[in-house]
Amino acid sequence: QLEDSGGGLVQAGASLRLSCAASERTFSSYSIGWFRQAPGKEREFVGFIGWSAINTNFADSVKDRFTISRDNDKNTDYLQMNRLKTEDKDIYYCTARYYRGSSDPEEYNYWGQGTQVTVSS
C-alpha cells in the first residue's frame, strides 16, 4: 500500500514537498513514480526514481523544477516541487512498479490515494 501526502495550497513560485509512504518491506525493490491528474483529463507523468535511487526521469514540464528522492530505511519517497506554477495544480499520485521505472501509468502496480496541490497566482 502507498500513502501520499503533503499537498496543499501555495502561491505561485513557492515550494512544496509531497511524500509517499509504503507499507511494503520490499520498497527498495520498487521504482516510484509520480503522476498528476486534473478533473476530466488523463493522468500525466511527472517523474520517477529508480529502485536504486541512481536514476531519475522527469517530464519536460517539470524537470528543471522538481526532484525526487527516496529513503529506503523509512520506506518513503519524496517529490520536491520548486517554483510552482498555476498549471501545476492537480491531484498528485505516487505509484510503484517492481524494479524498473516507467512514464506509462499502465505499467504501475500500486497507487496512492492522491493528494491535492493547488497553486494560486
N, C-alpha and C positions, 0 to 999 in steps of 0.2 A: 504494500500500500504506500501511496505517496500523499503527502500533505503539503500543499503550497500555501504560503502566507507572505505577508509583508506589503500587500497592496495598500493603496490609499489615494488621497487627493493631494496633489502638489502643483506648484506653479511651473510654468514653462521655464526651462533652464535648471531646475532643481534635480536632485538625485534621489534614487530610491533603490533599496535592495530587497529583492524577493528571495525567499528561502524555500527549499524543497526538502522535506524530511522524509526519509524512508524507514519503514519498519523492517525491511528485509536485511538479514545479516550479510547477504552476499551483494550488498550495494556496490562494493568496489568492483564487481564484475560487469556492471551495467554502465552504459553511456547514458547521460542525462541530457535530454533535450528540452528546449523551451519553445512554446508556440503561443500565439495570441490570436484572439478572435473577437471580431465586432459582431453585434447582432445582425443576422441575415447574411453574413459573409463567411467564406471558407476560412478554415484555420490556417494561419500564416506562420511559416517558420521564422524563428528568431535566432536561435543558435543552439549548439550542443557542445558538450565537453565529453571527450572520450573516457573510457573506463580507467585509463592510466593517468588521466589529467594532463597528458602531454600535448594532445592536440585539441584544438577548438575550431569551430567553424561558425560563421555568423552570416546573416542576411546582409546584403549591401546597405540596406536602410539603417542598420544599427551598428555595423562593425566598428566604426570609429568612436562609438559612444558607450557600448555595452561590453561587459566582460562576464565570464562565467568562471567560477572556481568551485572546488569541492573539498570537503573534509571527510575523508572516508572513516576516520575514527568516530565521527559524530553521525555518520550516515546522512550527511546533509550537503546539499548543493546550493550555490548562491548565484543569482543573476543580479549583477550590479549595473544599474541603469543611470547613466550620467547625461547631463544636458538634455533632459527630456523635452519632447516637443508635443504639441497638442495632438498630433497624429499618432502618437504612441499610446493614446488612450484605448484600452482594450481590456478584455479579460485574459490574463496570462495563465498558462497551464505548464506545469512541468510534467515530464514523461520519461519513461525508462525503457531502454532496449538493451537486450543482452549483448555485451561486448562492443559492437561497432555502432557509432552514431549515424544518424541519417537526417536529411532535411525533409523526408517524406513522413507525414504523420501516420500513414497507414502501416508503417514498419515498426511502430512502437507498441509495446505490450501493456504498459501500465500508465495510468494517468491520475494526476491530482485533480481536485475538485475545482480548481481555478481561483484566482484572486484578482480583484478588480483594480485596475490602475486608471486613474483619472488625472488628466493634466489640463490645468486651466491656463488661459492666456493672460 
